[in-house]
Amino acid sequence: MTLDNAALDRMAVGKLTADVSTFTLTNSLVSTVMAASTTTLRYPGYMNNDLVGLVASLIPSPKRHFLVTGYTPFDVTEKYTFRNATALDVMRRLLQTKNMLITSQSNDGLQGKFISVLNVIQGDVQPQQVHTALQRLKSRALTNFIDWAPVNMQVAVSKGSPLHQKSRGIRGLMLANHTSVREIFIRCASQYEKLMRRKAFVDQYEQYGVLSDGLMEFQNSHELVTQLVDEYAACEMAS
């Protein structure tokens, strides 16, 4: 699961209307997302009750296993509620790229296509409502999916903790395989190249022989990252 610090800061200031982002707020956002992602494992139902079953449908090939996350509503401060939202409202918001916890260099927001989507819905909702919302989203073509495979959008209705009183609102988590995740790896590769051109911090590795094969491990890792970027870019092609 991929989380971006810049996106967490944006969420803390924008969604929680905080004056300034703090570690307390960003850590609360991370814990909210991670706890939601494991609800189907901690309170198992008839589907998505093991880790393999949860992610198998999201990952088309072993290399493309970096999942983008989205969550709504973020009410960590307990000041903002979402009581009147329907399952369709929540699922529609989850598909909006501005609610994903990664950032983009583009002024137009995240550019790319969905490969697969799994929404985990929790709260006062009936399975029939979720099924109807899913059909409406597919019929309206509100999402930009890859062209070379059928639309892979699934929904899991999660049970809540029996120790807590059920919330009247509906919350949702999105786990998605989205090609825009490559922007994070592009930034990492670019920053690495700048450091290597200046040979920044390299002397410590050379002096103490931390790496048995010199700096080749760094170079091999850089090649793997660039190959991953190409893999996700290829997913956007028609074939």
C-alpha positions in Angstrom: 0.0 0.0 0.0 1.4 3.3 -1.1 1.1 6.4 1.0 2.7 9.7 0.1 3.8 12.2 2.8 2.9 15.2 0.6 -0.6 13.8 0.1 -1.0 13.2 3.9 -0.1 16.8 4.6 -2.6 17.9 2.0 -5.3 15.8 3.5 -4.5 17.0 7.1 -4.9 20.7 6.0 -7.7 20.3 3.5 -9.9 17.5 4.8 -9.4 18.1 8.5 -9.2 21.9 8.2 -6.1 22.0 10.3 -4.0 25.2 10.3 -0.8 23.2 9.8 -0.1 19.6 9.3 1.4 17.7 12.3 2.8 14.2 12.8 -0.2 13.5 15.1 -2.6 14.2 12.3 -0.7 12.4 9.5 -0.1 9.4 11.8 -3.9 9.4 12.5 -4.6 9.4 8.8 -2.2 6.5 8.2 -3.6 4.4 11.1 -7.2 5.1 9.9 -6.4 3.8 6.4 -4.4 0.8 7.6 -7.1 -0.2 10.1 -9.7 0.0 7.5 -7.7 -2.1 5.1 -7.6 -5.0 7.6 -11.3 -5.0 8.7 -12.2 -7.8 6.4 -9.3 -9.8 7.9 -10.0 -9.0 11.6 -13.8 -9.4 11.3 -14.1 -12.0 8.5 -17.2 -12.5 6.4 -18.0 -14.7 3.4 -15.4 -13.1 1.2 -12.0 -11.2 1.4 -11.3 -12.9 4.7 -7.7 -13.7 4.0 -4.8 -11.6 2.6 -4.3 -13.6 -0.6 -8.0 -13.3 -1.4 -8.0 -9.6 -0.6 -5.2 -8.6 -3.0 -5.2 -11.4 -5.7 -7.8 -9.7 -7.8 -6.0 -6.3 -7.6 -2.6 -7.5 -8.9 -2.4 -8.5 -12.5 1.3 -9.4 -12.4 3.8 -9.8 -9.7 5.7 -6.5 -10.5 2.5 -4.3 -10.4 1.8 -4.8 -6.7 1.9 -1.2 -5.5 -1.6 -0.3 -4.4 -3.0 3.2 -4.2 -5.3 4.1 -1.3 -8.2 6.4 -0.8 -10.5 6.9 2.2 -13.7 8.9 3.0 -14.6 10.6 5.2 -11.6 11.5 7.2 -13.1 12.5 10.6 -10.1 11.8 12.9 -10.9 14.9 14.9 -14.5 13.8 15.3 -15.8 17.2 14.2 -16.9 16.1 10.8 -19.6 13.5 10.2 -20.9 11.9 7.1 -24.3 10.7 8.4 -26.5 11.4 5.4 -24.2 9.9 2.7 -25.3 6.9 0.7 -23.2 4.0 -0.5 -23.2 5.6 -4.0 -21.9 8.9 -2.5 -19.1 7.2 -0.7 -18.0 5.0 -3.7 -18.2 8.0 -6.0 -15.9 10.0 -3.8 -13.4 7.1 -3.4 -12.9 7.1 -7.2 -12.0 10.7 -7.3 -8.2 11.1 -7.7 -8.1 14.0 -5.3 -9.0 11.6 -2.5 -6.1 9.3 -3.2 -3.2 9.4 -0.8 -0.5 10.1 -3.5 0.4 13.4 -5.1 1.0 14.4 -8.7 3.4 16.8 -10.4 0.7 17.7 -12.9 -1.6 20.7 -12.2 -4.5 18.6 -13.5 -4.2 16.1 -10.7 -3.4 12.4 -11.1 -3.2 11.2 -14.7 -3.5 7.5 -15.4 -5.9 4.6 -15.5 -7.4 2.2 -13.0 -6.2 -1.4 -13.4 -8.4 -2.8 -10.6 -10.4 -1.4 -7.7 -11.6 -2.9 -4.4 -13.8 -0.7 -2.2 -14.3 -1.7 1.5 -17.5 -0.2 2.8 -18.3 -0.1 6.5 -21.2 1.3 8.4 -25.0 1.3 8.2 -25.4 -0.1 4.7 -27.2 -3.0 3.1 -25.5 -5.3 0.5 -28.3 -4.5 -2.0 -27.5 -0.8 -1.8 -23.9 -1.5 -2.5 -24.7 -3.7 -5.4 -27.0 -1.0 -6.9 -24.4 1.7 -6.4 -21.8 -0.5 -8.1 -24.0 -1.1 -11.1 -24.7 2.6 -11.4 -21.0 3.5 -11.3 -20.2 1.0 -14.0 -23.0 2.1 -16.2 -22.1 5.8 -16.0 -18.4 5.1 -16.8 -17.2 7.5 -14.1 -13.8 5.9 -14.0 -11.0 5.6 -16.5 -10.1 1.9 -16.7 -7.5 0.2 -18.8 -8.6 -0.8 -22.3 -7.2 -4.3 -22.5 -9.1 -5.9 -19.7 -12.7 -5.9 -18.5 -13.6 -3.4 -15.7 -12.4 -4.9 -12.5 -14.3 -3.1 -9.7 -15.3 -5.0 -6.5 -16.9 -4.1 -3.3 -16.6 -5.7 0.1 -19.0 -4.9 2.9 -17.0 -5.1 6.1 -18.3 -5.9 9.6 -17.4 -3.6 12.5 -16.0 -4.3 15.9 -18.6 -5.9 18.2 -17.1 -3.9 21.0 -18.0 -0.5 19.5 -21.4 1.0 18.9 -22.2 1.0 15.2 -21.8 4.3 13.4 -24.8 5.8 11.7 -22.6 7.0 8.8 -21.0 5.1 6.0 -17.2 5.0 5.5 -15.2 3.6 2.7 -11.7 2.6 1.8 -10.4 2.1 -1.7 -7.5 -0.2 -2.6 -6.7 0.3 -6.3 -4.1 -0.6 -8.8 -3.6 2.8 -10.6 -1.0 3.6 -13.2 -0.3 7.0 -11.7 1.6 5.3 -8.8 4.5 5.4 -11.2 4.9 9.1 -10.5 6.2 8.3 -7.0 8.9 6.0 -8.6 9.8 8.6 -11.2 10.4 11.1 -8.4 12.5 8.6 -6.5 14.6 7.8 -9.5 15.1 11.4 -10.3 16.3 12.3 -6.8 18.6 9.3 -6.9 20.2 10.4 -10.2 20.8 13.9 -8.8 22.6 12.4 -5.7 24.7 10.1 -7.8 25.8 12.9 -10.2 27.2 14.7 -7.2 28.4 11.4 -5.6 26.6 12.5 -2.4 27.1 10.2 0.6 28.8 7.6 -1.6 32.1 7.9 0.2 30.7 6.1 3.3 29.8 3.1 1.2 33.1 3.0 -0.6 35.2 3.6 2.6 33.7 0.9 4.7 32.8 -1.5 2.0 29.1 -1.8 3.1 28.2 -3.2 -0.3 30.1 -6.3 -1.4 29.9 -5.4 -5.1 30.6 -1.7 -4.8 27.8 0.5 -6.0 26.3 -2.0 -8.5 23.5 -2.8 -6.0 22.4 0.8 -6.2 22.5 0.8 -10.0 20.6 -2.5 -10.2 17.9 -1.1 -7.9 17.7 2.0 -10.1 17.1 -0.1 -13.2 14.4 -2.1 -11.4 12.6 1.1 -10.5 12.8 2.4 -14.1 11.5 -0.9 -15.4 8.6 -0.7 -13.0 7.8 2.8 -14.3 7.7 1.4 -17.9 5.5 -1.5 -16.7 2.8 0.9 -15.4 3.1 3.2 -18.4 2.6 0.2 -20.7 -0.7 -0.6 -18.9 -2.2 2.6 -20.3 -1.7 1.5 -23.9 -4.7 0.0 -25.8 -3.0 -3.4 -26.1 
